[in-house]
Amino acid sequence: MFLQISIAVLYISLCVVFTPFYVKLIHVFITNKKYKFLKAYKLMTQIGVVQCASCPAFIMLGYSIAVGYDPHNIASFLIKIMNGCRRAEAFLSVALGLERFQTIFRFQHFRFLVDGLIIVAWLYGLTNIALFNSPLSEFAVVPEKFGPAYNRSFPATAIIEKVNFCSSVTASVTTFLLYLLIVGHLLHQKLSVKTFQMEVNEKSIFIQAFVRFFGDTAMSLMYHVVPLLVPKSTVLQITTTLGYIVNSLVLPPVLSMIVSRVLYIFLIKKQYRSLQCYQIMIQIGIVQCLMGPAWMLLGLSGLLDYDPLGMASFLVDINASCLRIEAGLSFLLALDRIKIVCKVNYPQVAIVVANALIWIYGILQFAILQTPWADLYADPFLIAPIYDFSFPYTVVVQKTAYFYSIVISFITFVLYVVMVIYLFRQQRKVQHVGADFNQRWIFTQALIRYILDAILVAVFFLGPSVLPKSIWIAGAMMTGYVTNNLFIPPMLYVCLNKTLRQEVFKRANLRPRGSLALSCLAWTYGFVYFTILCSPFADLTVIPSQFKTSYDMSLPVTPVLQKIGTDSTLICAAVTFLLYLVVVCYLVHQKLKMKTIKISFNEKAIFVQAFLRFVGDTTMTVLYHFIPPIVGDSSILSVSTFIGYIVNYLVLPPILCIIVSRHLRKDVLSIISWNSGSTNGSQLS
């Protein structure tokens, strides 16, 4: 019953809190002359109207979940209206994408298509509502499933469901193609070194529409595709595995790098490191970065279904101590804010002593967890840290950590309440509060961090006694910890402080590079592939008698993994071939135009090496994937294939470098001659 009430409160709260803001935004679109005469904003207004029309349905859905039934079928009637609104929204999103396409391409023809799509969107949505209110089909709320469901006992329900699915997918694909063309056009204009005049207003509309498309597509997939895939155990296993990989192996290191960048700026800039508040924030950032490896190893243990060498359990102990230290440092930050905002004077030595005690407590907890008296280990099934109460003093450590976190959180809360009351009191006295913008953003981010920390502490310590023991709840809790400790802090720093934002995203230091992004993607893909092959879900084994490797197709994920590996290799080979084809065509074109192509010898050498490497890689791909089905498996073919791999990876690269690059050849030969000269000299002596 608690879960039902929680879901109902969540549904209703989201609607009640956010719908008024959306209605206010639509009111601005309708009444403000700057927006109401632009077709893009007219479309966005209509999308907003159909989205806000879904609000009553969600409120009644939450109510029906709470009470366990649908009173007078009100929720079912409203959910049918919501379903029709969703269908209309899909086509309105296509219309918005088409309008952006026509505006950015300055395409003046077929302007009536946008109006036609708007009419089709509303007609399709209204037809959907009418059909579900007829005896032909039914779409009703099922409180036990926490949402609506199609009733296939009605004759036309299956057909309408299929039509809705196809229309949603078609609308998403069409919108994707439109935005793909827009992005391609903008890149083309950029590469052509043309000044593409796009107003800030147009950019904002394009970004909003683009984000809307991705949101709609994600929801369409979540609603239509996932329910078809989840019941199948193999697909569910793959989805869960990939989710663990992204959440536990990709997200933490990426977000840790962002936190590290902010920390780097705090440390090197004197304007930050000389202030006490930033010194505390630097310490908070350090303990947050120390948590990253634990989340990664915890995810890896869940993927492998065991904790290799107990590394995850060891790092989880560090994590537990870091969480206690972070809670104490957050209290110190609130204390520092009290001193600045409320002008409260207290001895500086108090902060120093409290800081030392916080670190001592965290280190002491970690030391106790390494003794035979208490233990905290990583559970591969729940992918979460679990206290082992079979040890004599584990209960003491757990209760101490619980009360410490609760007390520190409560005191921090009281401090922020005092600050807010003080600011309101000063405001009522019409006095200027001596807190500049820099102080305000520190106060704001600290308050937000406190609220999130308090929520996580409550869920971690009180959740097991209230919520059922489930992998999904544990996964959600761990995701909350990762997000709260590695994503929220840098996001708050960057969003709330303009100067810091400019430092972090300084063009000279953080200019996006496609090659760097592709390199990161390549290493991530290779590591993920290796990790899955080391898990119980897939395997690649060596067959010594046949001189080859073979995928173990008896494991559930192996066929999918083999298919992904083959397809990705072929796609990379095809893209590389096209890139070299474009380069060659450009050179020939320039030659035919009798233009002098100024390419240095070094550039030519790099191009030739890269091209020959591509030819070798493509040959090995064809030999490995396509020759065996034609010729048949044989020992000679396997030996030839692996000799080809050895030659392609270990023999050809250095030989090509020496042959093609004159400077490199000279350097290598000079080293060889120097070594030989040294040898001769030693012999003569």
Secondary structure by P-SEA (a helix, b strand, c coil): caaaaaaaaaaaaaaaccaaaaaaaaaaaaccccccccaaaaaaaaaaaaaaaaaaaaaaaaaaaaacccccaaaaaaaaaaaaaaaaaaaaaaaaaaaaaaaaaccccccaaaaaaaaaaaaaaaaaaaaaacccbbbbbccccccccccccccaaaaaaaaaaaaaaaaaaaaaaaaaaaaaaaaaaaaacccccccaaaaaaaaaaaaaaaaaaaaaaaccccccccccaaaaaaaaaaaaaaacccaaaaaaaaaaaaaaaaaccccccccaaaaaaaaaaaaaaaaaaaaaaaaaaaaacccccaaaaaaaaaaaaaaaaaaaaaaaaaaaaaaacccccccaaaaaaaaaaaaaaaaaaaaaaacccccccccccccbbbbccccccaaaaaaaaaaaaaaaaaaaaaaaaaaaaaaaaaaaacccccccaaaaaaaaaaaaaaaaaaaaaaaaccccccccccaaaaaaaaaaaaaacccaaaaaaaaccaaaaaaaaccccccccaaaaaaaaaaaaaaaaaaaaaccccccccccccccccccccccaaaaaaaaaaaaaaaaaaaaaaaaaaaaaaaaaaaaacccccccaaaaaaaaaaaaaaaaaaaaaaacccccccccccaaaaaaaaaaaaaacccaaaaaaaaccaaaaaaaaaaaaaaaaaaaaaaac
